[in-house]
Amino acid sequence: MRGVPEILSDIHSQKAAYAAARETETTLQLEGRSTAIVGLQDELSQFIAKDGIACPQCSTEEDIAMPHGMIRCEPYRQGSKKVPALFEVGCLRCPARSQAYTPEAAVTRWNAKEYDL
Ligand SMILES: [Zn+2]
């Protein structure tokens, strides 16, 4: 399975390609590019939130609310300092969310119900 850097790199290059094609491609072609970007974002979300339990506050027997994963802040440099990525696992239906500097740590906090509200 691909990791966060590979998926993020694809998202960045697909977004750049979309921006470059905006003036020259048809709406249908651009929709295809947009769908591909959404697919990559879903892949990233599933990768980050994998092993996360369903939201205990929003899930019922018939309706399971699986957590969503995202990068709250991408890694960047501030002068000579490297600021790490901030990952978040959360519910799309309620404010429950858990943040950490690795996907695994965010899932561990989420599963332990350590929420950042
Ligand atoms: Zn919830």
Backbone and ligand atoms as CSV (ligand in chain L), in Angstrom:
chain,resi,resn,atom,element,x,y,z
A,1,MET,N,N,0.846,-1.199,0.000
A,1,MET,CA,C,0.000,0.000,0.000
A,1,MET,C,C,0.883,1.251,0.000
A,2,ARG,N,N,0.428,2.263,-0.724
A,2,ARG,CA,C,1.167,3.520,-0.770
A,2,ARG,C,C,1.040,4.247,0.559
A,3,GLY,N,N,2.011,5.094,0.846
A,3,GLY,CA,C,1.980,5.851,2.091
A,3,GLY,C,C,1.569,7.295,1.857
A,4,VAL,N,N,1.554,8.065,2.941
A,4,VAL,CA,C,1.129,9.464,2.876
A,4,VAL,C,C,1.965,10.283,1.881
A,5,PRO,N,N,3.322,10.178,1.895
A,5,PRO,CA,C,4.091,11.036,0.966
A,5,PRO,C,C,3.746,10.777,-0.503
A,6,GLU,N,N,3.542,9.496,-0.869
A,6,GLU,CA,C,3.234,9.164,-2.263
A,6,GLU,C,C,1.849,9.695,-2.648
A,7,ILE,N,N,0.875,9.504,-1.764
A,7,ILE,CA,C,-0.486,9.954,-2.071
A,7,ILE,C,C,-0.528,11.487,-2.146
A,8,LEU,N,N,0.140,12.152,-1.178
A,8,LEU,CA,C,0.171,13.624,-1.169
A,8,LEU,C,C,0.845,14.159,-2.431
A,9,SER,N,N,1.930,13.505,-2.844
A,9,SER,CA,C,2.649,13.922,-4.043
A,9,SER,C,C,1.731,13.830,-5.268
A,10,ASP,N,N,0.942,12.751,-5.357
A,10,ASP,CA,C,-0.008,12.601,-6.465
A,10,ASP,C,C,-1.085,13.689,-6.424
A,11,ILE,N,N,-1.574,13.993,-5.219
A,11,ILE,CA,C,-2.601,15.038,-5.093
A,11,ILE,C,C,-2.041,16.377,-5.570
A,12,HIS,N,N,-0.815,16.702,-5.142
A,12,HIS,CA,C,-0.208,17.973,-5.559
A,12,HIS,C,C,-0.011,18.032,-7.077
A,13,SER,N,N,0.485,16.931,-7.667
A,13,SER,CA,C,0.736,16.977,-9.115
A,13,SER,C,C,-0.575,16.995,-9.894
A,14,GLN,N,N,-1.594,16.274,-9.418
A,14,GLN,CA,C,-2.901,16.290,-10.105
A,14,GLN,C,C,-3.557,17.674,-10.007
A,15,LYS,N,N,-3.401,18.334,-8.850
A,15,LYS,CA,C,-3.982,19.678,-8.704
A,15,LYS,C,C,-3.262,20.670,-9.613
A,16,ALA,N,N,-1.942,20.528,-9.730
A,16,ALA,CA,C,-1.174,21.407,-10.619
A,16,ALA,C,C,-1.581,21.168,-12.073
A,17,ALA,N,N,-1.772,19.901,-12.434
A,17,ALA,CA,C,-2.183,19.570,-13.799
A,17,ALA,C,C,-3.581,20.118,-14.079
A,18,TYR,N,N,-4.459,20.047,-13.091
A,18,TYR,CA,C,-5.819,20.593,-13.235
A,18,TYR,C,C,-5.742,22.103,-13.491
A,19,ALA,N,N,-4.944,22.790,-12.670
A,19,ALA,CA,C,-4.820,24.247,-12.815
A,19,ALA,C,C,-4.263,24.605,-14.190
A,20,ALA,N,N,-3.284,23.827,-14.662
A,20,ALA,CA,C,-2.664,24.105,-15.964
A,20,ALA,C,C,-3.636,23.835,-17.108
A,21,ALA,N,N,-4.580,22.914,-16.898
A,21,ALA,CA,C,-5.502,22.522,-17.972
A,21,ALA,C,C,-6.784,23.346,-17.997
A,22,ARG,N,N,-6.991,24.181,-17.010
A,22,ARG,CA,C,-8.262,24.911,-16.877
A,22,ARG,C,C,-8.660,25.714,-18.105
A,23,GLU,N,N,-7.679,26.316,-18.766
A,23,GLU,CA,C,-7.982,27.179,-19.908
A,23,GLU,C,C,-8.146,26.409,-21.211
A,24,THR,N,N,-7.647,25.180,-21.251
A,24,THR,CA,C,-7.588,24.475,-22.536
A,24,THR,C,C,-8.504,23.255,-22.630
A,25,GLU,N,N,-8.922,22.696,-21.514
A,25,GLU,CA,C,-9.712,21.463,-21.591
A,25,GLU,C,C,-11.204,21.727,-21.449
A,26,THR,N,N,-11.991,20.762,-21.907
A,26,THR,CA,C,-13.446,20.866,-21.811
A,26,THR,C,C,-13.882,20.609,-20.373
A,27,THR,N,N,-15.128,20.989,-20.073
A,27,THR,CA,C,-15.686,20.759,-18.747
A,27,THR,C,C,-15.630,19.272,-18.398
A,28,LEU,N,N,-15.932,18.438,-19.380
A,28,LEU,CA,C,-15.936,16.991,-19.145
A,28,LEU,C,C,-14.533,16.489,-18.792
A,29,GLN,N,N,-13.531,16.985,-19.507
A,29,GLN,CA,C,-12.150,16.583,-19.206
A,29,GLN,C,C,-11.759,17.042,-17.802
A,30,LEU,N,N,-12.158,18.266,-17.454
A,30,LEU,CA,C,-11.819,18.798,-16.122
A,30,LEU,C,C,-12.541,18.027,-15.028
A,31,GLU,N,N,-13.781,17.595,-15.311
A,31,GLU,CA,C,-14.503,16.782,-14.327
A,31,GLU,C,C,-13.778,15.473,-14.069
A,32,GLY,N,N,-13.208,14.894,-15.133
A,32,GLY,CA,C,-12.430,13.668,-14.978
A,32,GLY,C,C,-11.234,13.895,-14.069
A,33,ARG,N,N,-10.551,15.027,-14.248
A,33,ARG,CA,C,-9.409,15.368,-13.385
A,33,ARG,C,C,-9.870,15.571,-11.943
A,34,SER,N,N,-11.000,16.245,-11.782
A,34,SER,CA,C,-11.534,16.512,-10.456
A,34,SER,C,C,-11.898,15.210,-9.733
A,35,THR,N,N,-12.520,14.289,-10.466
A,35,THR,CA,C,-12.889,12.989,-9.891
A,35,THR,C,C,-11.639,12.231,-9.441
A,36,ALA,N,N,-10.575,12.316,-10.229
A,36,ALA,CA,C,-9.319,11.647,-9.869
A,36,ALA,C,C,-8.746,12.239,-8.579
A,37,ILE,N,N,-8.836,13.553,-8.419
A,37,ILE,CA,C,-8.318,14.216,-7.212
A,37,ILE,C,C,-9.149,13.796,-5.992
A,38,VAL,N,N,-10.467,13.757,-6.140
A,38,VAL,CA,C,-11.336,13.325,-5.036
A,38,VAL,C,C,-11.001,11.875,-4.645
A,39,GLY,N,N,-10.741,11.030,-5.642
A,39,GLY,CA,C,-10.366,9.639,-5.366
A,39,GLY,C,C,-9.083,9.550,-4.561
A,40,LEU,N,N,-8.100,10.384,-4.906
A,40,LEU,CA,C,-6.831,10.402,-4.164
A,40,LEU,C,C,-7.047,10.912,-2.735
A,41,GLN,N,N,-7.924,11.910,-2.591
A,41,GLN,CA,C,-8.204,12.433,-1.247
A,41,GLN,C,C,-8.902,11.369,-0.396
A,42,ASP,N,N,-9.775,10.563,-1.027
A,42,ASP,CA,C,-10.417,9.447,-0.310
A,42,ASP,C,C,-9.372,8.408,0.105
A,43,GLU,N,N,-8.445,8.122,-0.817
A,43,GLU,CA,C,-7.388,7.161,-0.503
A,43,GLU,C,C,-6.573,7.653,0.701
A,44,LEU,N,N,-6.254,8.941,0.716
A,44,LEU,CA,C,-5.487,9.524,1.821
A,44,LEU,C,C,-6.282,9.424,3.134
A,45,SER,N,N,-7.563,9.749,3.060
A,45,SER,CA,C,-8.415,9.689,4.257
A,45,SER,C,C,-8.461,8.268,4.819
A,46,GLN,N,N,-8.657,7.293,3.922
A,46,GLN,CA,C,-8.746,5.901,4.378
A,46,GLN,C,C,-7.416,5.413,4.931
A,47,PHE,N,N,-6.316,5.880,4.313
A,47,PHE,CA,C,-4.993,5.479,4.805
A,47,PHE,C,C,-4.766,6.017,6.221
A,48,ILE,N,N,-5.088,7.274,6.435
A,48,ILE,CA,C,-4.852,7.900,7.742
A,48,ILE,C,C,-5.750,7.285,8.809
A,49,ALA,N,N,-7.022,7.040,8.474
A,49,ALA,CA,C,-7.989,6.584,9.484
A,49,ALA,C,C,-8.097,5.063,9.587
A,50,LYS,N,N,-7.264,4.338,8.833
A,50,LYS,CA,C,-7.418,2.884,8.873
A,50,LYS,C,C,-7.174,2.393,10.312
A,51,ASP,N,N,-7.942,1.409,10.713
A,51,ASP,CA,C,-7.931,0.859,12.082
A,51,ASP,C,C,-8.643,1.768,13.086
A,52,GLY,N,N,-9.227,2.852,12.617
A,52,GLY,CA,C,-10.011,3.709,13.514
A,52,GLY,C,C,-11.388,3.091,13.741
A,53,ILE,N,N,-11.853,3.176,14.969
A,53,ILE,CA,C,-13.170,2.617,15.293
A,53,ILE,C,C,-14.271,3.605,14.868
A,54,ALA,N,N,-15.483,3.079,14.729
A,54,ALA,CA,C,-16.622,3.935,14.391
A,54,ALA,C,C,-16.858,4.929,15.518
A,55,CYS,N,N,-17.397,6.111,15.186
A,55,CYS,CA,C,-17.662,7.120,16.209
A,55,CYS,C,C,-18.670,6.576,17.219
A,56,PRO,N,N,-18.289,6.476,18.493
A,56,PRO,CA,C,-19.204,5.910,19.485
A,56,PRO,C,C,-20.411,6.803,19.764
A,57,GLN,N,N,-20.277,8.089,19.462
A,57,GLN,CA,C,-21.384,9.013,19.734
A,57,GLN,C,C,-22.428,9.015,18.627
A,58,CYS,N,N,-22.009,8.728,17.397
A,58,CYS,CA,C,-22.918,8.862,16.253
A,58,CYS,C,C,-23.361,7.528,15.662
A,59,SER,N,N,-22.723,6.440,16.035
A,59,SER,CA,C,-23.048,5.156,15.433
A,59,SER,C,C,-24.185,4.459,16.169
A,60,THR,N,N,-25.069,3.854,15.379
A,60,THR,CA,C,-26.097,2.985,15.935
A,60,THR,C,C,-25.908,1.620,15.280
A,61,GLU,N,N,-26.720,0.647,15.664
A,61,GLU,CA,C,-26.586,-0.681,15.054
A,61,GLU,C,C,-26.792,-0.633,13.553
A,62,GLU,N,N,-27.716,0.217,13.085
A,62,GLU,CA,C,-28.020,0.278,11.648
A,62,GLU,C,C,-27.143,1.283,10.919
A,63,ASP,N,N,-26.576,2.228,11.613
A,63,ASP,CA,C,-25.884,3.341,10.966
A,63,ASP,C,C,-24.510,3.555,11.612
A,64,ILE,N,N,-23.491,3.050,10.945
A,64,ILE,CA,C,-22.132,3.128,11.477
A,64,ILE,C,C,-21.444,4.385,10.931
A,65,ALA,N,N,-20.925,5.220,11.817
A,65,ALA,CA,C,-20.214,6.442,11.400
A,65,ALA,C,C,-18.711,6.186,11.476
A,66,MET,N,N,-18.121,5.762,10.332
A,66,MET,CA,C,-16.679,5.498,10.320
A,66,MET,C,C,-15.902,6.815,10.326
A,67,PRO,N,N,-14.727,6.815,10.950
A,67,PRO,CA,C,-13.968,8.063,11.030
A,67,PRO,C,C,-13.328,8.449,9.697
A,68,HIS,N,N,-13.063,9.720,9.572
A,68,HIS,CA,C,-12.461,10.315,8.390
A,68,HIS,C,C,-11.045,10.755,8.779
A,69,GLY,N,N,-10.071,10.548,7.902
A,69,GLY,CA,C,-8.707,10.972,8.201
A,69,GLY,C,C,-8.304,12.132,7.314
A,70,MET,N,N,-7.516,13.039,7.850
A,70,MET,CA,C,-7.041,14.155,7.025
A,70,MET,C,C,-5.709,14.682,7.553
A,71,ILE,N,N,-5.040,15.446,6.698
A,71,ILE,CA,C,-3.850,16.159,7.137
A,71,ILE,C,C,-4.312,17.564,7.483
A,72,ARG,N,N,-4.280,17.910,8.754
A,72,ARG,CA,C,-4.737,19.216,9.205
A,72,ARG,C,C,-3.757,20.286,8.741
A,73,CYS,N,N,-2.479,19.921,8.773
A,73,CYS,CA,C,-1.445,20.855,8.330
A,73,CYS,C,C,-0.324,20.048,7.688
A,74,GLU,N,N,0.031,20.380,6.451
A,74,GLU,CA,C,1.114,19.662,5.792
A,74,GLU,C,C,2.455,20.102,6.382
A,75,PRO,N,N,3.457,19.242,6.298
A,75,PRO,CA,C,4.756,19.611,6.853
A,75,PRO,C,C,5.343,20.805,6.101
A,76,TYR,N,N,6.073,21.650,6.810
A,76,TYR,CA,C,6.716,22.787,6.156
A,76,TYR,C,C,7.952,23.209,6.939
A,77,ARG,N,N,8.740,24.071,6.319
A,77,ARG,CA,C,9.953,24.596,6.959
A,77,ARG,C,C,9.690,26.014,7.400
A,78,GLN,N,N,10.176,26.320,8.605
A,78,GLN,CA,C,10.102,27.692,9.097
A,78,GLN,C,C,11.539,28.058,9.437
A,79,GLY,N,N,12.206,28.739,8.501
A,79,GLY,CA,C,13.635,28.977,8.659
A,79,GLY,C,C,14.359,27.642,8.623
A,80,SER,N,N,15.117,27.339,9.666
A,80,SER,CA,C,15.842,26.076,9.700
A,80,SER,C,C,15.027,24.985,10.400
A,81,LYS,N,N,13.870,25.352,10.899
A,81,LYS,CA,C,13.048,24.414,11.664
A,81,LYS,C,C,12.072,23.673,10.747
A,82,LYS,N,N,12.009,22.324,10.901
A,82,LYS,CA,C,11.050,21.526,10.145
A,82,LYS,C,C,9.810,21.331,10.994
A,83,VAL,N,N,8.672,21.796,10.508
A,83,VAL,CA,C,7.422,21.617,11.238
A,83,VAL,C,C,6.744,20.359,10.668
A,84,PRO,N,N,6.475,19.362,11.524
A,84,PRO,CA,C,5.913,18.107,11.013
A,84,PRO,C,C,4.445,18.252,10.623
A,85,ALA,N,N,3.970,17.305,9.829
A,85,ALA,CA,C,2.555,17.281,9.457
A,85,ALA,C,C,1.706,17.005,10.698
A,86,LEU,N,N,0.509,17.561,10.704
A,86,LEU,CA,C,-0.436,17.298,11.786
A,86,LEU,C,C,-1.602,16.507,11.197
A,87,PHE,N,N,-1.806,15.303,11.709
A,87,PHE,CA,C,-2.858,14.419,11.206
A,87,PHE,C,C,-4.066,14.483,12.124
A,88,GLU,N,N,-5.224,14.245,11.516
A,88,GLU,CA,C,-6.449,14.276,12.298
A,88,GLU,C,C,-7.358,13.129,11.882
A,89,VAL,N,N,-7.921,12.452,12.880
A,89,VAL,CA,C,-8.948,11.436,12.653
A,89,VAL,C,C,-10.180,11.969,13.345
A,90,GLY,N,N,-11.292,12.037,12.602
A,90,GLY,CA,C,-12.483,12.611,13.212
A,90,GLY,C,C,-13.757,12.119,12.580
A,91,CYS,N,N,-14.852,12.560,13.161
A,91,CYS,CA,C,-16.182,12.187,12.703
A,91,CYS,C,C,-16.718,13.300,11.811
A,92,LEU,N,N,-17.423,12.912,10.740
A,92,LEU,CA,C,-17.993,13.921,9.847
A,92,LEU,C,C,-19.347,14.412,10.347
A,93,ARG,N,N,-19.883,13.768,11.388
A,93,ARG,CA,C,-21.231,14.119,11.861
A,93,ARG,C,C,-21.238,14.894,13.177
A,94,CYS,N,N,-20.132,14.826,13.917
A,94,CYS,CA,C,-20.082,15.530,15.205
A,94,CYS,C,C,-18.686,16.134,15.362
A,95,PRO,N,N,-18.459,16.941,16.395
A,95,PRO,CA,C,-17.155,17.620,16.512
A,95,PRO,C,C,-16.001,16.727,16.989
A,96,ALA,N,N,-16.245,15.452,17.295
A,96,ALA,CA,C,-15.176,14.596,17.827
A,96,ALA,C,C,-14.033,14.456,16.828
A,97,ARG,N,N,-12.816,14.759,17.262
A,97,ARG,CA,C,-11.630,14.604,16.430
A,97,ARG,C,C,-10.402,14.489,17.316
A,98,SER,N,N,-9.405,13.752,16.807
A,98,SER,CA,C,-8.164,13.535,17.541
A,98,SER,C,C,-7.003,13.860,16.629
A,99,GLN,N,N,-6.084,14.682,17.100
A,99,GLN,CA,C,-4.940,15.092,16.289
A,99,GLN,C,C,-3.641,14.532,16.857
A,100,ALA,N,N,-2.682,14.284,15.959
A,100,ALA,CA,C,-1.356,13.824,16.371
A,100,ALA,C,C,-0.395,14.009,15.195
A,101,TYR,N,N,0.896,13.790,15.436
A,101,TYR,CA,C,1.896,14.009,14.394
A,101,TYR,C,C,2.142,12.795,13.503
A,102,THR,N,N,1.475,11.662,13.766
A,102,THR,CA,C,1.506,10.535,12.829
A,102,THR,C,C,0.080,10.017,12.703
A,103,PRO,N,N,-0.255,9.376,11.554
A,103,PRO,CA,C,-1.598,8.797,11.418
A,103,PRO,C,C,-1.872,7.769,12.514
A,104,GLU,N,N,-0.864,6.943,12.823
A,104,GLU,CA,C,-1.052,5.884,13.826
A,104,GLU,C,C,-1.374,6.483,15.193
A,105,ALA,N,N,-0.672,7.539,15.564
A,105,ALA,CA,C,-0.923,8.162,16.869
A,105,ALA,C,C,-2.301,8.827,16.899
A,106,ALA,N,N,-2.729,9.403,15.758
A,106,ALA,CA,C,-4.059,10.017,15.709
A,106,ALA,C,C,-5.137,8.941,15.872
A,107,VAL,N,N,-4.934,7.784,15.237
A,107,VAL,CA,C,-5.897,6.674,15.365
A,107,VAL,C,C,-5.907,6.144,16.798
A,108,THR,N,N,-4.733,6.011,17.404
A,108,THR,CA,C,-4.647,5.527,18.786
A,108,THR,C,C,-5.410,6.460,19.719
A,109,ARG,N,N,-5.215,7.763,19.538
A,109,ARG,CA,C,-5.931,8.743,20.382
A,109,ARG,C,C,-7.437,8.675,20.116
A,110,TRP,N,N,-7.811,8.555,18.822
A,110,TRP,CA,C,-9.236,8.459,18.448
A,110,TRP,C,C,-9.870,7.230,19.105
A,111,ASN,N,N,-9.215,6.100,18.975
A,111,ASN,CA,C,-9.768,4.853,19.522
A,111,ASN,C,C,-9.854,4.898,21.042
A,112,ALA,N,N,-8.988,5.697,21.681
A,112,ALA,CA,C,-9.021,5.858,23.154
A,112,ALA,C,C,-9.992,6.972,23.565
A,113,LYS,N,N,-10.674,7.551,22.594
A,113,LYS,CA,C,-11.640,8.644,22.818
A,113,LYS,C,C,-10.976,9.879,23.452
A,114,GLU,N,N,-9.710,10.102,23.084
A,114,GLU,CA,C,-8.998,11.325,23.506
A,114,GLU,C,C,-9.251,12.357,22.414
A,115,TYR,N,N,-10.292,13.137,22.564
A,115,TYR,CA,C,-10.686,14.088,21.523
A,115,TYR,C,C,-10.123,15.485,21.770
A,116,ASP,N,N,-9.833,16.171,20.663
A,116,ASP,CA,C,-9.465,17.590,20.703
A,116,ASP,C,C,-10.713,18.339,20.259
A,117,LEU,N,N,-11.457,18.876,21.188
A,117,LEU,CA,C,-12.723,19.525,20.800
A,117,LEU,C,C,-12.576,21.034,20.782
L,1,ZN,ZN,ZN,-19.503,11.441,15.650
